[in-house]
Amino acid sequence: MAEHFNASDIIETDKSSNWHHLTQHQQFDEADPLVIVSGEGMRVTDARGNEYLDATSGGVWTVNVGYGRASIADAVRDQLLAMCYFANSGGSIPGALFAERLLEKMPGMGRVYYSNSGSEANEKGYKMVRQLAHINGDGGKYKIIYRDRDYHGTTIAALSSSGQFERKNQYGPFVPGFSEFAHCCCYRCPFGKEYGSCNIECARDLETVILLEGADSVGAVVLEPITAGGGVIVPVPEYFPIIRQICNRYGVLLHIDEVVCGLGRTGTWFGYQHFDVQPDMVTMAKGLASGYAAISCTVTTEDIFQQFKAAPAERMHYFRDISTFGGCTAGPTAGLENIRIIEEENLLGNVVSMGEHLMERLLELQDKYAVIGDVRGLGLFAGLELVVDRQSKQSVDESYAMKIVAHCLSQGVMIGRTNRSFRELNNTLCLSPALIAGRRDIDDIVDAIDNALAANPL
Ligand SMILES: Cc1ncc(COP(=O)(O)O)c(C=O)c1O
């Protein structure tokens, strides 16, 4: 399809027909939308023939194994011709095999439930919690605690469980039964403490909120292992073990949202595997099939599954949920090939070594530019928080971060930034190159930011 098009025609057709995600369309009165027509490895090309080095893995940390993977396309094509779809109330060969492969990577987890977006995978988790409250009691232990600055998706319940004001604003009223606890960003500690002399108050705040809500009413806590769109926030090593202890104390399930970190982004299969923690539920989407097909999974422990299976012979006590496209075979087929590529090419190892190089280069950049207040990240997942002044930590205006992103784009390098999360915290540049990134790619990305900062002094 990419070979046979006229650039002006396709741009005009896009402008007149396509309602872009997260986009104020007034800008297209003056300018053209970016229409991407091809990709190979780390690079994409737009309709006008401009090539970009993509440090965002498809804009939203998705294309983990890079563009143009013929083996994934071939596997999906063959599977679609053999058997494209049947509702997942039945099984399929790739559905069974991919679930088994995933569970191999997740010791302690027992079952895989298929759907087709990160938001939906999270909603499935919330529904399981609510139904378990009925199976095991009077339905009262249904509340879900989420964390300030985390994001769990776009649907109304997923938004209700998200801690980002600008994502939620104007979309209320929200679903009852969701409450927020403190974020864990040391750079802007919500308790005014310093790591080293603090008592990890950010984790302990979960207990405060559980008690405030009433422990008998709280069913689960949902957390990103590393907050992504809320500013690339890596918790300290003590964080998750404390969260787990609190969950155990109050019979609260721990749901970890791996939609961004899932499959390799941080150098382990899942982000939580860096921390000493065993979750009860894990959700994943984006990098699960590197964007070659839509797929998401809600993975639970066998114990959760058995609570549904072994529920008294009450005819409503099984998980009465369906996702039509959870029966598409393209997703698990692409997922199987995605895992095979990550293993064959030792991409987890590459993420560790290239992630170290990326972090070294970013810290050098921080020495050079006072506007970089904080550098955070793990593996090929990094954030640079930009401030007017390091002492006061006053954020730069989001227009400044936009200028840096635009300057990088003009140099042929795509980087991301936090946006529409918080008015005053849309100041973090985000880097998430594909897991195949080489040293030269990392250097080109950092050099582009260096040039952009040099050309745009505050
Ligand atoms: C951590 C996290 N969870 C869930 C989602 C929602 O995923 P989707 O857009 O596939 O519904 C996102 C999307 O960015 C995310 O970053």
The ligand as a MOL file (V3000), in Angstrom:
LIG
                    3D

  0  0  0     0  0            999 V3000
M  V30 BEGIN CTAB
M  V30 COUNTS 16 16 0 0 0
M  V30 BEGIN ATOM
M  V30 1 C 0.5090 2.4730 31.9690 0
M  V30 2 C -0.6010 2.4460 30.9640 0
M  V30 3 N -1.6740 1.6900 31.2000 0
M  V30 4 C -2.7010 1.6150 30.3270 0
M  V30 5 C -2.6740 2.3380 29.1580 0
M  V30 6 C -3.8460 2.2610 28.2260 0
M  V30 7 O -3.5280 1.4760 27.1370 0
M  V30 8 P -4.4170 1.5670 25.7900 0
M  V30 9 O -4.1430 2.8980 25.1950 0
M  V30 10 O -3.9070 0.4120 24.9780 0
M  V30 11 O -5.8180 1.3930 26.1790 0
M  V30 12 C -1.5730 3.1390 28.8560 0
M  V30 13 C -1.5160 3.9080 27.6030 0
M  V30 14 O -0.6850 4.7500 27.3800 0
M  V30 15 C -0.5040 3.2100 29.7910 0
M  V30 16 O 0.5420 4.0030 29.5700 0
M  V30 END ATOM
M  V30 BEGIN BOND
M  V30 1 1 1 2
M  V30 2 1 2 3
M  V30 3 2 2 15
M  V30 4 2 3 4
M  V30 5 1 4 5
M  V30 6 1 5 6
M  V30 7 2 5 12
M  V30 8 1 6 7
M  V30 9 1 7 8
M  V30 10 2 8 9
M  V30 11 1 8 10
M  V30 12 1 8 11
M  V30 13 1 12 13
M  V30 14 1 12 15
M  V30 15 2 13 14
M  V30 16 1 15 16
M  V30 END BOND
M  V30 END CTAB
M  END
